Amino acid sequence: MLKIVDTQFASSFMMLKKLREVKTALGSVVISDFWSFWRKTDQVASKRVKETVLDDAWWERVDLIIRIIDPIISLLRFADTDKSILGEVYEGWDSMIESVRSIIL
């Protein structure tokens, strides 16, 4: 049974990172002969998946998203504590802003 639930913290980001890690395997799957079996069941979806997996521009956007969000997630993980670390969080914030700014610009 399917049940709608709230996602956990940063689960979409973690999924993007895992997807990036298996990029080569995904490419191998969509160009293999076994892909034709799934292609017969849902041609529209299988064509869209294959085009997306083989699209270098899409993977570049995924890499950019990961590079931008990674410092933000790192700071949030660091700040997720019961300790008194407000000063360190401010320093981390400045560092994170500079990291993101250097990626974007």
WOJOUR-V289819 format. One record per residue. N is the residue number from 1. PSI is psi in whole degrees, 0 to 359 (999 if undefined). Layout:
n=[N | N]
psi=[PSI | PSI]
This chain:
n=[1 | 2 | 3 | 4 | 5 | 6 | 7 | 8 | 9 | 10 | 11 | 12 | 13 | 14 | 15 | 16 | 17 | 18 | 19 | 20 | 21 | 22 | 23 | 24 | 25 | 26 | 27 | 28 | 29 | 30 | 31 | 32 | 33 | 34 | 35 | 36 | 37 | 38 | 39 | 40 | 41 | 42 | 43 | 44 | 45 | 46 | 47 | 48 | 49 | 50 | 51 | 52 | 53 | 54 | 55 | 56 | 57 | 58 | 59 | 60 | 61 | 62 | 63 | 64 | 65 | 66 | 67 | 68 | 69 | 70 | 71 | 72 | 73 | 74 | 75 | 76 | 77 | 78 | 79 | 80 | 81 | 82 | 83 | 84 | 85 | 86 | 87 | 88 | 89 | 90 | 91 | 92 | 93 | 94 | 95 | 96 | 97 | 98 | 99 | 100 | 101 | 102 | 103 | 104 | 105]
psi=[143 | 141 | 131 | 126 | 160 | 143 | 155 | 164 | 126 | 21 | 324 | 319 | 315 | 323 | 320 | 318 | 317 | 320 | 319 | 325 | 330 | 22 | 313 | 317 | 320 | 318 | 319 | 323 | 312 | 345 | 0 | 166 | 333 | 337 | 331 | 332 | 311 | 328 | 327 | 331 | 324 | 88 | 321 | 311 | 318 | 323 | 318 | 318 | 314 | 315 | 320 | 314 | 327 | 1 | 110 | 324 | 323 | 317 | 327 | 321 | 321 | 315 | 318 | 316 | 315 | 315 | 325 | 316 | 334 | 312 | 329 | 313 | 320 | 316 | 317 | 322 | 320 | 320 | 348 | 78 | 164 | 356 | 161 | 99 | 30 | 319 | 317 | 326 | 318 | 317 | 317 | 323 | 312 | 317 | 317 | 316 | 317 | 320 | 312 | 318 | 318 | 330 | 317 | 320 | 999]
